[in-house]
Amino acid sequence: MSQHSDDKRQMSQTKKQQLLDAALHLFIEQGIQATATAKIAKTAGVANGTLFHHFANKQALVEALHLSIKEEMAQAITPPDSSLPLREQLIHLWQAAIQWGLSHPQKFQFLRQLANDPQYPLSQQHAMLSLALPLLPQLIAQGQSEGILADWPQALILNTCHCQFLSTVSLFTEQPELAIDPACLQTAFDMLWYGMARR
């Protein structure tokens, strides 16, 4: 492939990232539904047609941003030691996800906005969660097969994990002293664990 083709592809990827960055900033500032695509393109410093070259519509842009953030989250979370008991593996994932959310406030705020947006169904958000943390549904299935976790529909358990993650990071963001209290961190996980453990 020629140097010219490489440069062109690199420029295209740069513009796509500029659009994603601008969208994130504006969604946090104005809300997802209140943000026009023309405003995103202007903020990114590209033509409106360039936005539609990369994304068919605003929903596609939102989904691409969501996927980008979830992939970044996945890369930041190291898998737990598979030799550990199931509960310890889940604690590892939970604590890593909480720390990621606290360390990326804008990206977390976007996830929270999306969770409350009726345009983006929970099934889609759960699919993204499973994509970001593929080990989570695997551990849930393992825990159910071993009789450690309740034999409830996985969609319900994933929804509980998703909601607990969003609410816990939101609380810790507003009250940062809780985020550095080991007892509080443990209690936050225990609330999740006892909500899905077999009784």
C-alpha positions in Angstrom: 0.0 0.0 0.0 1.3 3.5 -0.9 2.4 6.1 1.6 -0.3 8.3 0.2 -3.0 5.7 1.0 -1.6 5.3 4.5 -1.6 9.1 5.1 -5.2 9.3 3.8 -6.4 6.5 6.0 -4.6 8.1 9.0 -6.2 11.5 8.3 -9.6 9.8 8.1 -9.1 8.1 11.5 -8.0 11.4 13.0 -11.2 13.1 11.8 -13.3 10.3 13.1 -11.6 10.6 16.5 -12.1 14.4 16.5 -15.8 13.7 15.9 -16.0 11.2 18.8 -14.2 13.6 21.1 -16.4 16.5 20.2 -19.5 14.4 20.6 -18.5 13.3 24.1 -17.8 16.9 25.1 -21.2 18.2 23.8 -23.2 15.3 25.0 -22.0 15.9 28.5 -22.5 19.6 28.2 -25.9 19.7 26.4 -27.3 16.2 26.6 -27.4 13.5 23.9 -30.8 14.4 22.3 -30.2 18.2 22.5 -27.0 18.0 20.6 -27.2 18.5 16.8 -24.9 16.8 14.4 -24.0 20.1 12.8 -22.8 21.3 16.2 -20.7 18.2 16.6 -19.1 18.7 13.2 -18.4 22.4 13.9 -16.8 21.6 17.2 -14.7 18.9 15.7 -13.6 21.3 13.0 -14.8 19.2 10.1 -17.5 19.6 7.5 -21.0 18.3 8.2 -20.6 15.9 5.3 -17.5 14.4 6.9 -19.5 13.4 10.0 -22.0 11.5 7.8 -19.1 9.9 5.9 -18.1 8.3 9.1 -21.5 7.8 10.8 -24.8 7.2 9.0 -26.7 9.3 11.6 -26.4 10.6 15.2 -27.5 7.2 16.6 -24.6 5.5 14.8 -22.3 8.1 16.3 -23.6 7.6 19.8 -23.3 3.8 19.4 -19.7 4.2 18.1 -18.8 6.4 21.0 -20.4 3.9 23.4 -18.4 1.1 21.9 -15.2 3.1 22.0 -15.6 3.8 25.7 -16.5 0.2 26.5 -13.5 -1.0 24.6 -11.2 1.4 26.4 -12.7 0.2 29.7 -12.1 -3.4 28.7 -8.5 -2.7 27.9 -8.0 -1.0 31.2 -9.3 -3.8 33.3 -6.9 -6.7 33.7 -8.6 -10.1 34.0 -8.5 -11.7 37.5 -6.5 -14.8 38.3 -8.7 -17.7 37.2 -7.4 -19.8 40.0 -9.2 -17.5 42.6 -12.6 -18.4 43.9 -15.5 -17.0 41.9 -16.3 -14.3 44.5 -12.7 -13.0 44.5 -12.7 -12.9 40.7 -15.9 -10.8 40.7 -14.5 -8.5 43.4 -11.5 -7.9 41.1 -13.7 -7.0 38.2 -16.0 -4.8 40.3 -13.3 -2.8 41.9 -11.4 -2.3 38.6 -14.7 -1.1 37.0 -15.4 1.3 39.9 -11.9 2.7 39.7 -12.1 3.1 35.9 -15.4 5.0 36.3 -13.9 7.3 38.9 -10.8 8.0 36.8 -12.8 8.8 33.7 -15.6 11.2 34.9 -16.6 12.5 31.4 -16.8 9.0 29.9 -18.7 7.7 32.9 -21.1 10.6 32.7 -21.9 9.7 29.1 -22.6 6.1 30.2 -24.9 7.4 32.8 -26.7 9.6 30.3 -27.1 6.7 27.9 -28.6 4.6 30.7 -31.4 7.1 31.1 -32.0 7.7 27.4 -35.1 5.8 26.0 -33.5 5.8 22.5 -31.0 3.3 23.6 -32.6 0.1 25.1 -31.1 -1.8 28.1 -30.6 -4.8 25.9 -28.1 -2.8 23.8 -26.4 -1.5 26.9 -26.1 -5.0 28.4 -24.6 -6.2 25.1 -22.0 -3.5 25.3 -21.3 -4.4 29.0 -20.7 -8.0 28.0 -18.4 -6.8 25.2 -16.4 -4.6 27.6 -16.3 -7.3 30.3 -16.7 -10.6 28.4 -15.6 -12.5 31.5 -18.6 -11.2 33.5 -21.3 -13.2 31.8 -18.9 -16.2 31.8 -18.4 -15.9 35.6 -22.1 -15.5 36.2 -22.8 -18.7 34.2 -20.1 -20.5 36.0 -21.4 -19.4 39.4 -24.9 -20.5 38.4 -23.7 -23.9 37.2 -21.8 -24.4 40.5 -24.8 -23.4 42.6 -23.0 -20.3 44.0 -25.2 -17.7 42.2 -29.0 -17.8 42.0 -30.4 -19.5 38.9 -32.0 -16.3 37.6 -32.2 -15.0 34.0 -28.8 -13.6 33.1 -30.4 -10.4 31.7 -31.7 -9.7 35.3 -28.3 -10.3 36.8 -26.5 -8.2 34.2 -29.0 -5.4 34.7 -28.3 -5.5 38.5 -24.5 -5.3 37.8 -25.0 -2.4 35.4 -27.3 -0.4 37.7 -25.1 -1.0 40.7 -22.0 0.1 38.8 -23.7 3.3 37.7 -25.2 4.2 41.0 -22.0 3.3 43.0 -19.7 5.4 40.9 -22.2 8.3 40.9 -22.3 8.2 44.7 -18.5 7.9 45.1 -18.1 10.8 42.7 -20.3 13.0 44.8 -18.9 11.8 48.1 -15.2 10.9 47.3 -14.5 10.1 50.9 -16.6 6.9 50.5 -14.4 5.9 47.6 -11.3 5.7 49.7 -13.0 3.9 52.7 -12.1 0.2 52.4 -15.1 -0.8 54.4 -17.4 1.2 52.2 -15.8 -0.3 49.0 -16.3 -3.8 50.4 -19.9 -3.0 51.4 -20.7 -1.8 47.9 -19.6 -5.1 46.5 -21.4 -7.1 49.2 -24.6 -5.4 48.2 -24.1 -6.6 44.7 -23.0 -10.1 45.7 -25.9 -10.7 48.1 -28.3 -9.5 45.4 -27.3 -12.4 43.2 -25.9 -15.1 45.5 -27.9 -18.3 46.0 -29.6 -18.3 49.3 
